[in-house]
Amino acid sequence: MEITNIRTAVIGGGPSGYCAAIACARATGRGSVMILEKQPRTGRKLLATGNGRCNISNENVSPEHYHGDRVIAESVLRSFSVSDMKDFFGSLGVLLRSDQEGRIYPCSNQAVTILDGLKRECSALGVIERCSFMPRSIKKDKNGFLITSDDAQVHCQRLVLAAGSKAAPQLGADGSGYALLKGLNIRCSELFPALCPVSTAEKYKALKGVRAKGRVTLLSDGRPVAGTEGEIQFTDGGISGICVFELSRKVNGFFLDGKVDGAICKRIQIAADVMSGIGFNELCGYLEGCRRVFYNDKAGELLSGALNVQLSRVIAKACALSDKSCGELGSRDIKQLAACAKKLIFTPDRMGEFGSAQVCAGGVGSDEIDPHTLMSRKHKGLFVCGELLDVDGDCGGFNLHFAVGSGLMAGRSASAGQIGLHY
């Protein structure tokens, strides 16, 4: 079987892997780094981010936007700021810009610009790319690591694992990196989907494809524990949209261990305020006026001047008022409709799926790696970065910022002459 020798091998051709390769090659020279990618081409998941626009970072990057192992998150963020992100991509000839919400994109508005910048720098540094290489095992020996695929082997002195997670299998993610970690006796915390739609017990097929601006609040045994605003997207099986994604980690965590924010919980619900831009009393006054306008129509039409008509009808049905005409509605009915529009309840009924998740929660924590270098505590010369780590961020570019920052940290550490140095 063919054996290739290289100073540093990077398993994974995503943003974290590319950044690790660049940081290492800048220090160790041409021909010293090899990227091993299991797919026929690199960067598939990167190209799909932000609907192809690539939300690479956020002006508001801070530890508060990250979950999981805070020690690792804080260490990476200390070493890699928003300014560092702009400088790094500037060194690749890629100009970044911020929108009004602080989300950072390439000026081209194309994810391919980010990927091309990374690939161009790797080529200039003499980084070797080897695609369609599926690592089956990693063995540690006295001189480094032997990586074996079905038909080839690569031996390296230093190894960076940037193999991605289980999220978005349609883009090639298969969780194979976790098997490699297990083979090296490196433990991971339990894995579950994050930033994904929420399946609910309420199946409103009529709402499929309907959207509404509003606020969603997660209730733990009736107590509000988290909330966010944005566009709520309704499906025939539940609710979606970025604001819902922000709650999905806590929802899936509940189905994992029966807890929300570390507290035991018997039931969770999501309250959707689809009229968040108007107060309850003002809404009641509006509906009183609408009652005269829609006098002969069914109660399900009463909110159709403010909401999608299908959503208006669902609210009336939830209040058991569908059979009444608007002219028959009393003050109590009006208040009930207003209250429901301000608090339409959805009951999550199961954990989300990796197939619809943007990221994976869980992974390798600071008990297994040094948070200052991202080197394994068990295997000198082995580094872990990106989605394999037990760090996941909110929507808005936070996850890609961490992927780039952790990749650069791992690459710089792997290039150090003396393993174990802190940065």
TORNU-43580 format. One line per 2 residues: number of its first residue (from 1); their letters; for each residue z, y, x of C-alpha. Coordinates in Angstrom, 3 decimals, padded with zeros to 6 digits. Layout:
NUM) A) Z:Y:X; ...;
This chain:
1) ME) 000.000:000.000:000.000; -000.942:003.461:001.249;
3) IT) 001.995:005.488:002.613; 001.791:009.278:003.042;
5) NI) 004.379:011.097:005.144; 005.349:014.670:004.300;
7) RT) 008.269:016.923:005.140; 009.018:017.948:001.533;
9) AV) 007.816:016.363:-001.707; 008.153:018.079:-005.077;
11) IG) 007.954:015.843:-008.140; 006.585:017.898:-011.029;
13) GG) 003.727:020.375:-011.291; 005.280:022.802:-013.750;
15) PS) 006.556:026.334:-013.042; 009.778:025.116:-011.442;
17) GY) 007.975:022.638:-009.216; 005.368:025.182:-008.149;
19) CA) 008.029:027.753:-007.305; 010.007:025.205:-005.288;
21) AI) 006.851:024.314:-003.356; 006.019:027.978:-002.681;
23) AC) 009.531:028.863:-001.493; 009.644:025.849:000.782;
25) AR) 006.120:026.217:002.174; 006.662:029.906:002.937;
27) AT) 009.443:028.816:005.292; 008.136:025.530:006.712;
29) GR) 004.397:026.179:007.072; 001.061:024.714:006.068;
31) GS) 000.777:021.040:005.245; 004.534:020.593:004.991;
33) VM) 004.865:020.380:001.190; 003.278:018.089:-001.401;
35) IL) 003.428:018.380:-005.204; 003.320:015.055:-007.050;
37) EK) 002.242:015.360:-010.698; 001.998:012.397:-013.063;
39) QP) -000.628:013.992:-015.295; -004.312:014.490:-014.393;
41) RT) -003.671:018.236:-014.059; -000.714:020.516:-013.540;
43) GR) 000.802:023.191:-015.783; -000.079:021.859:-019.261;
45) KL) 003.232:022.895:-020.807; 003.163:026.286:-019.079;
47) LA) -000.263:027.028:-020.541; 001.068:026.420:-024.060;
49) TG) 004.111:028.702:-023.795; 004.279:031.802:-025.939;
51) NG) 001.230:030.635:-027.912; -000.767:030.821:-024.715;
53) RC) 000.577:034.266:-023.757; 003.450:033.005:-021.554;
55) NI) 006.713:034.845:-022.201; 007.829:034.468:-018.571;
57) SN) 011.134:036.370:-018.641; 013.232:038.932:-020.506;
59) EN) 014.670:042.326:-019.568; 018.009:041.151:-020.999;
61) VS) 018.489:038.071:-018.816; 022.225:037.374:-018.477;
63) PE) 024.536:034.325:-018.628; 025.267:035.036:-022.322;
65) HY) 021.757:033.837:-023.177; 022.275:030.418:-021.582;
67) HG) 024.049:027.232:-022.637; 025.234:024.056:-020.954;
69) DR) 026.586:024.202:-017.398; 027.533:027.870:-016.975;
71) VI) 028.385:027.405:-013.286; 024.776:026.486:-012.491;
73) AE) 023.346:029.126:-014.834; 025.421:031.919:-013.316;
75) SV) 024.615:030.830:-009.758; 020.861:030.812:-010.376;
77) LR) 020.938:034.152:-012.213; 022.940:035.760:-009.404;
79) SF) 020.243:034.684:-006.956; 017.280:035.650:-009.144;
81) SV) 017.233:038.810:-011.250; 014.574:040.299:-013.532;
83) SD) 013.606:042.603:-010.665; 013.240:039.542:-008.410;
85) MK) 010.959:037.944:-011.016; 008.673:040.991:-011.042;
87) DF) 008.652:041.138:-007.244; 007.888:037.424:-006.929;
89) FG) 004.906:037.505:-009.266; 003.833:040.800:-007.754;
91) SL) 003.603:038.941:-004.428; 001.192:036.570:-006.184;
93) GV) -000.932:039.454:-007.452; 000.292:039.023:-011.030;
95) LL) 001.430:042.144:-012.902; 004.064:041.726:-015.616;
97) RS) 004.869:043.979:-018.591; 007.669:044.203:-021.162;
99) DQ) 007.304:044.578:-024.929; 009.620:046.605:-027.194;
101) EG) 012.049:043.685:-027.578; 012.336:043.197:-023.811;
103) RI) 010.185:040.077:-023.603; 008.168:039.961:-020.380;
105) YP) 004.545:038.747:-020.286; 001.683:038.864:-017.806;
107) CS) -000.348:042.032:-018.423; -003.349:039.821:-019.127;
109) NQ) -001.457:038.263:-022.076; -002.668:034.892:-020.821;
111) AV) -000.533:032.032:-019.529; -003.388:030.941:-017.287;
113) TI) -002.803:034.094:-015.223; 000.674:032.812:-014.311;
115) LD) -000.586:029.315:-013.523; -003.514:030.597:-011.478;
117) GL) -001.178:032.850:-009.476; 001.092:029.909:-008.631;
119) KR) -001.821:027.610:-007.757; -003.531:030.287:-005.633;
121) EC) -000.367:030.860:-003.590; 000.152:027.127:-003.100;
123) SA) -003.432:026.792:-001.889; -002.999:029.702:000.526;
125) LG) 000.169:028.087:001.897; -001.501:024.712:002.350;
127) VI) 000.589:022.958:-000.297; -000.984:019.595:-001.122;
129) ER) -001.400:018.747:-004.819; -001.593:015.108:-005.844;
131) CS) -002.147:014.516:-009.558; -002.117:011.245:-011.544;
133) FM) 000.777:010.106:-009.333; 003.421:008.478:-011.538;
135) PR) 006.644:007.895:-009.569; 008.186:004.563:-010.523;
137) SI) 011.114:004.580:-008.123; 012.821:006.586:-005.382;
139) KK) 014.644:004.876:-002.530; 016.915:006.709:-000.083;
141) DK) 016.666:005.655:003.550; 018.028:007.032:006.820;
143) NG) 015.001:009.298:007.276; 014.663:010.608:003.761;
145) FL) 013.171:009.266:000.540; 010.452:006.755:-000.320;
147) IT) 008.664:007.539:-003.590; 006.651:004.655:-005.030;
149) SD) 003.948:004.781:-007.688; 001.768:001.942:-008.976;
151) DA) -000.651:002.120:-006.067; 000.778:004.468:-003.434;
153) QV) 003.915:005.587:-001.629; 005.034:008.947:-000.294;
155) HC) 007.798:009.278:002.272; 009.530:012.652:002.632;
157) QR) 012.483:014.101:004.488; 013.392:016.427:001.616;
159) LV) 012.775:015.837:-002.079; 012.811:018.288:-005.003;
161) LA) 012.959:016.819:-008.503; 011.311:019.209:-010.977;
163) AG) 010.017:016.589:-013.385; 010.709:018.408:-016.662;
165) SK) 012.504:017.099:-019.726; 011.834:015.188:-022.959;
167) AA) 010.813:018.275:-024.959; 007.167:018.605:-026.103;
169) PQ) 005.916:015.045:-025.426; 002.523:016.081:-026.843;
171) LG) 002.113:018.109:-023.645; 002.980:015.183:-021.400;
173) AD) 006.787:015.377:-021.268; 008.200:011.865:-021.316;
175) GS) 011.654:012.135:-019.768; 010.600:010.012:-016.784;
177) GY) 012.592:012.284:-014.474; 015.823:011.051:-016.040;
179) AL) 014.940:007.464:-015.114; 014.421:008.569:-011.502;
181) LK) 017.824:010.289:-011.564; 019.452:007.173:-012.991;
183) GL) 017.911:005.082:-010.226; 019.613:007.397:-007.731;
185) NI) 022.940:007.084:-009.590; 022.868:010.732:-010.669;
187) RC) 024.451:011.166:-014.099; 023.239:013.459:-016.881;
189) SE) 025.108:014.812:-019.859; 023.774:013.634:-023.222;
191) LF) 020.335:014.956:-024.088; 019.300:016.519:-027.399;
193) PA) 016.577:018.880:-028.679; 017.038:022.650:-028.693;
195) LC) 014.908:025.519:-030.008; 013.288:023.527:-032.802;
197) PV) 012.830:023.574:-036.602; 015.738:022.392:-038.761;
199) ST) 015.304:019.609:-041.312; 017.316:020.241:-044.483;
201) AE) 018.417:018.294:-047.540; 016.697:020.912:-049.707;
203) KY) 012.999:019.968:-049.803; 011.143:022.916:-051.318;
205) KA) 007.550:021.744:-051.067; 006.370:024.889:-052.843;
207) LK) 007.653:026.951:-049.874; 005.501:025.230:-047.255;
209) GV) 003.871:027.975:-045.184; 005.864:030.811:-046.800;
211) RA) 007.408:033.405:-044.436; 010.061:036.042:-045.007;
213) KG) 011.846:038.558:-042.797; 015.578:038.056:-042.982;
215) RV) 018.790:036.850:-041.417; 020.026:033.276:-040.991;
217) TL) 023.709:032.431:-040.516; 025.171:029.092:-039.475;
219) LS) 028.229:028.103:-041.502; 030.736:025.605:-040.123;
221) DG) 032.812:024.322:-043.060; 031.901:027.557:-044.813;
223) RP) 032.860:029.799:-041.883; 030.106:031.883:-040.226;
225) VA) 029.831:030.996:-036.533; 026.422:032.367:-035.498;
227) GT) 023.651:034.472:-036.967; 020.362:036.040:-036.017;
229) EG) 017.507:037.969:-037.604; 013.748:037.506:-037.609;
231) EI) 010.949:035.849:-039.483; 012.069:032.779:-041.418;
233) QF) 009.345:030.181:-041.821; 009.716:027.672:-044.629;
235) TD) 008.351:024.139:-044.435; 008.243:021.343:-046.986;
237) GG) 011.058:019.669:-045.044; 013.279:022.555:-044.001;
239) IS) 013.180:025.890:-042.176; 011.698:027.162:-038.937;
241) GI) 010.939:030.375:-037.056; 012.471:031.874:-033.911;
243) CV) 015.667:032.943:-035.692; 016.163:029.361:-036.918;
245) FE) 015.369:028.013:-033.436; 018.290:030.082:-032.137;
247) LS) 020.673:028.163:-034.417; 019.126:024.727:-033.862;
249) RK) 021.087:023.971:-030.682; 024.384:024.214:-032.551;
251) VN) 022.922:022.238:-035.465; 021.760:019.404:-033.217;
253) GF) 025.031:019.515:-031.288; 026.849:018.913:-034.584;
255) FL) 024.799:015.784:-035.252; 025.508:014.643:-031.702;
257) DG) 029.310:014.862:-031.728; 030.456:016.322:-035.066;
259) KV) 031.490:019.617:-033.473; 030.365:023.247:-033.565;
261) DG) 031.420:025.375:-030.591; 033.836:022.620:-029.589;
263) AI) 035.612:022.512:-032.971; 035.449:019.464:-035.249;
265) CK) 033.392:020.204:-038.331; 032.779:018.243:-041.549;
267) RI) 029.753:020.128:-042.852; 027.257:022.667:-041.620;
269) QI) 024.952:024.897:-043.654; 022.475:027.665:-042.960;
271) AA) 022.597:030.714:-045.231; 019.308:032.615:-045.414;
273) DV) 019.417:036.265:-046.444; 015.789:036.899:-047.390;
275) MS) 016.603:040.465:-048.482; 018.578:041.501:-045.390;
277) GI) 017.101:044.995:-045.381; 018.869:045.947:-048.600;
279) GF) 022.534:045.765:-049.663; 023.806:043.671:-052.571;
281) NE) 024.465:046.577:-054.946; 021.143:048.212:-054.147;
283) LC) 019.398:044.890:-054.729; 021.100:044.507:-058.107;
285) GY) 019.859:047.983:-059.073; 016.347:047.088:-057.979;
287) LE) 016.396:043.896:-060.057; 017.721:045.784:-063.088;
289) GC) 014.648:048.016:-062.854; 012.356:045.012:-062.343;
291) RR) 013.779:043.342:-065.439; 012.045:045.988:-067.549;
293) VF) 008.780:045.724:-065.595; 008.658:041.912:-065.829;
295) YN) 010.269:041.808:-069.309; 008.061:039.055:-070.776;
297) DK) 007.647:037.047:-067.562; 009.799:034.140:-066.442;
299) AG) 012.850:034.918:-064.288; 011.080:033.320:-061.332;
301) EL) 008.804:036.364:-061.156; 011.612:038.914:-060.922;
303) LS) 011.672:039.087:-057.116; 007.899:038.747:-056.697;
305) GA) 007.549:042.478:-056.012; 009.674:042.056:-052.881;
307) LN) 009.154:038.417:-051.851; 006.475:035.772:-051.857;
309) VQ) 006.252:034.604:-055.486; 007.012:030.987:-054.527;
311) LS) 010.235:032.090:-052.845; 011.107:034.214:-055.878;
313) RV) 010.700:031.145:-058.095; 012.807:028.943:-055.812;
315) IA) 015.639:031.492:-055.961; 015.507:031.519:-059.763;
317) KA) 015.481:027.714:-059.805; 018.481:027.568:-057.463;
319) CA) 020.310:029.798:-059.985; 019.215:027.535:-062.896;
321) LS) 017.486:030.528:-064.500; 013.858:029.376:-064.380;
323) DK) 013.645:028.839:-068.132; 014.790:032.341:-069.026;
325) SC) 012.490:035.314:-069.361; 013.298:038.450:-067.412;
327) GE) 014.135:040.218:-070.668; 016.786:037.594:-071.419;
329) LG) 018.621:038.085:-068.142; 022.079:039.615:-068.365;
331) SR) 024.020:041.528:-065.720; 025.713:038.321:-064.562;
333) DI) 022.270:036.686:-064.123; 021.023:039.668:-062.124;
335) KQ) 024.036:039.470:-059.821; 023.535:035.723:-059.439;
337) LA) 019.903:036.181:-058.431; 020.809:038.947:-055.985;
339) AC) 023.594:036.823:-054.470; 021.218:033.879:-054.037;
341) AK) 018.558:036.055:-052.386; 021.269:037.285:-050.008;
343) KL) 022.593:033.772:-049.412; 020.081:030.991:-050.044;
345) IF) 021.777:027.833:-048.769; 020.098:025.136:-046.681;
347) TP) 021.937:021.987:-045.561; 020.762:020.458:-042.257;
349) DR) 020.439:016.701:-042.774; 019.573:015.291:-039.345;
351) MG) 019.039:016.088:-035.702; 015.753:017.721:-034.725;
353) EF) 013.028:015.934:-032.788; 011.901:016.385:-029.189;
355) GS) 008.315:016.486:-030.432; 008.914:019.859:-032.082;
357) AQ) 011.463:021.209:-029.577; 010.702:023.850:-026.966;
359) VC) 013.474:022.733:-024.619; 015.937:019.922:-024.036;
361) AG) 019.689:020.513:-023.943; 021.814:018.472:-021.553;
363) GV) 020.976:017.172:-018.084; 022.356:017.285:-014.540;
365) GS) 025.503:019.375:-014.141; 027.507:020.912:-011.325;
367) DE) 029.550:017.736:-011.002; 026.403:016.132:-009.560;
369) ID) 024.791:019.025:-007.666; 025.966:021.967:-005.602;
371) PH) 025.305:025.012:-007.832; 024.673:027.223:-004.774;
373) TL) 021.860:025.080:-003.321; 020.986:022.672:-006.184;
375) MS) 021.364:019.806:-003.711; 022.717:016.469:-004.869;
377) RK) 026.338:015.836:-003.980; 025.473:012.146:-003.417;
379) HK) 022.172:012.405:-001.530; 021.649:014.989:001.200;
381) GL) 018.144:016.378:001.116; 017.656:015.783:-002.628;
383) FV) 017.406:018.844:-004.906; 017.149:019.168:-008.688;
385) CG) 015.738:022.166:-010.592; 014.198:023.287:-013.872;
387) EL) 014.646:021.442:-017.138; 016.378:018.458:-015.529;
389) LD) 019.439:020.666:-015.099; 022.047:021.043:-017.846;
391) VD) 020.997:024.622:-018.615; 018.959:025.802:-021.593;
393) GD) 018.349:029.340:-022.767; 017.633:031.253:-025.941;
395) CG) 014.119:032.076:-027.136; 012.427:035.012:-025.476;
397) GF) 011.533:034.020:-021.906; 015.009:032.955:-020.788;
399) NL) 014.039:029.336:-020.110; 011.029:030.191:-017.969;
401) HF) 013.115:032.710:-016.030; 015.588:029.940:-015.216;
403) AV) 012.779:027.517:-014.342; 011.314:029.965:-011.814;
405) GS) 014.710:030.996:-010.420; 016.020:027.460:-010.008;
407) GL) 012.732:026.311:-008.474; 012.864:029.073:-005.865;
409) MA) 016.521:028.289:-005.134; 015.802:024.578:-004.665;
411) GR) 012.755:025.299:-002.486; 014.629:027.714:-000.232;
413) SA) 017.493:025.249:000.111; 015.109:022.394:000.895;
415) SA) 013.514:024.488:003.659; 016.836:025.124:005.403;
417) GQ) 017.126:023.685:008.877; 020.653:022.472:008.189;
419) IG) 021.173:020.749:004.874; 024.121:022.080:002.919;
421) LH) 023.847:025.769:003.793; 024.799:028.089:000.916;
423) Y) 022.643:031.003:-000.183;
